[in-house]
Amino acid sequence: MAAITQQLKAINALPARTVRRTRVAAAKAVAVAARPETKPLALGAAAVSSLAMASEAKAADVAAQMPQELMQVAGIGKEIATTSVTCFVITLVGLVFGFVLLRVEASVEGTD
């Protein structure tokens, strides 16, 4: 339990965006370890160190994926701009159409 608490402290010291998945995994590990029906595992020092290394590798993997995801989002800036311009134009066309219909209605009612 103390090792998990140490790992949580180390994970919480890292930036939130880079280790969000790792924090969830660590929280699940703490929840499983806190259950009364679970039996404590008798792990040797080598097993504990390999678990710590796996946790560090996972955190490093998540941290390495973050810039790649950021670059993917940055690469679709043109698509975002095009979509926003299209939505703006559609809104303006709808407003123009609505005001034209109001003019038509006013002219039709004025001739009656």
N, C-alpha and C positions, 0 to 999 in steps of 0.2 A: 504494500500500500504506500509506503514511503517513497519507493522508486517511482510510482505513478504520480505522486504528488510533486516530486522533483521534476518529472517530465512535464507536467502541467505548468509549473512555474517557468520552465525554460521556454515552453511554447508560448505562454502568455507574454513573455518578454519580446517576442518577435512581432512585426507589424501584422495587423489583423487581416489585411487583404491577402498576404502571402501564405497564411497558414490556416485559413478558415476551415478547410477540410480536415486538416490535422487536429484542430481544436475539437471538432465534432467527434473524430475518432477517439481522441483522448478522453473526452467526456463520456463516451460510451464505455470505454475501458474502466473508468472510475465507477460508473453506474453498475457495471457487471461485478467489479471487485467489491462494491459495497453491499451487494445482495447477501442476506444472511444464509441462504441455502447453498451458496457457492463454497467450494472447498479451496483453501489456499493451495497454490501449486508449490511444490518443493523444487525450485529451480536452482541450479548451480550458478556459480559466478560467470561461467562462460555463456550460459543461456541468457542471463540477465544482460550481459554486455552485448550479446548478439541482438537482443530485443531493443536495447538502447541504440545500437548502430542502425537497425532497421527503421526505428522511429526518426533518427536523424536523416537517414537517406530519404525517407518519405517527405520530411519537411524540406529537404533540399530539392527534391523533385517538384514539389508544389511551388517552391520559390523560383525554380527554373521555368516552369510553365507560365508564370505570371507575365513576364515580358512578351512571350509569344502570343498570349491572349490579347494583350494590350496592342500589339502590332496588328492583329487581325481586326480589332475594332477600329484602329486608326486607318486601316486600309479601306474601310467602307465609308469614309467621309463623303466621297463624291455621291455615293448612292443615297446617303442620308440627306444631303443637300438637294439632290434631284427630287426626292420624295417630298421634302418640305415645300419646295417651290411648286410642285404639282398640287399639293393640298391647298396651298395659298391661292393658286389660280382657280381651282375648282370652287373654292369659297367665293372668290370675286365674281365668277361667272354665275353662281347661284344668286348672289345679291343683285346683280344686274338683271337677271331673269325675273326675280321677284319684283323689283321696282318697275320693270316694263309691264308686268302683269297688272300691277297697281294702276299704272297710267292707262292701260287698256280698259280696265274696269271703270275707272273714273270717266273716261271718254264715252263708254257705252252707257253708263248711267246718266250722264249729262245729256245725251240725245233723246232719252225716253221722255 
